[in-house]
Amino acid sequence: MKNVYRDKVCLITGAASGIGRAVSEQLAGFGARVVATDINETLLEEAMAPLVEQGRAVTTMKLDVSDHDAFKQVVDGTVAHHGRLDYIFNNAGLAIVGEVRDTEIEDWRKVLSVNLDGVVHGSLLAYKQMVRQGHGHIVNVASVEGLIPFPATVSYVTTKFGVVGLSEGLWVEGKDLGVDVSVVCPGWIRTNIVTGARFVNMDRDCVLKAVRLWIRLGVSPEECARVMLRGVARKKRIITVTGLARIMWWIARISPTLMMTLARKDFATWRDRARLES
């Protein structure tokens, strides 16, 4: 796998923590030229400092993925400096936890602007560059929630289903133009995307207790990155991470209605306890 990524130009969003940080670290270890981006510039520089000190080929750039013009500047700057863009990992994301009846349009706009618009921006800009150069690989980080609907994170589900659809459509169009596309669908990864999320009219501890099986069977960002990069190296179209996510996706492919019914019945066992105001 090291030979696949050695000297490749890789742009990663959301690289200051979690999956993005782990992907950046592992790519740098493989000898890739890493362009690590995040909206939190201070946290990003702190995260990448050990790699820079080791002499790895890592540069950092502040980026709000919801800003198309800013994203274009990053992509254009990367290509101007390195002469090409081999991989883009559209990883930046956030979640807001709460029932649809309690969330406001501002909550939805925040999630949509980062999780969907941000991936559209990165995919479109990278795709056009990769078509021009005749090769490249777009890696979009979705979620098992882009394959199976979950309650209390419907805005997140909406964006991740969109990312899966975007990725599959790009794969169909791009394969014969030299552009590969992979979509990553992790289950529970031990990051702060949920634990650090904003909760709307829901008790944080109650929700985390309700999903304790997911948490217990989750994996570290480093393990997720290893699975991702192995799948990308093999040019897999859909990359699932965690055994539970794979099992649930398998059930959903056999019977989507069954999986939705199971999710609804499970939610019914804890929704009243979790909701703060009825």
Secondary structure, 3 states (H helix, E strand, C coil): CHHHHCCCEEEECCCCCHHHHHHHHHHHHCCCEEEEEECCHHHHHHHHHHHHHCCCCEEEEECCCCCHHHHHHHHHHHHHHHCCCCEEEECCCCCEECCCCCCCHHHHHHHHHHHHHHHHHHHHHHHHHHHHHCCEEEEEECCHHHCCCCCCCHHHHHHHHHHHHHHHHHHHHHHHHCEEEEEEEECCECCCCCCCCEECCECHHHHHHHCHHHHHCCECHHHHHHHHHHHHHCCCCEEEECHHHHHHHHHHHHCHHHHHHHHHHHHHCCHHHHECCC
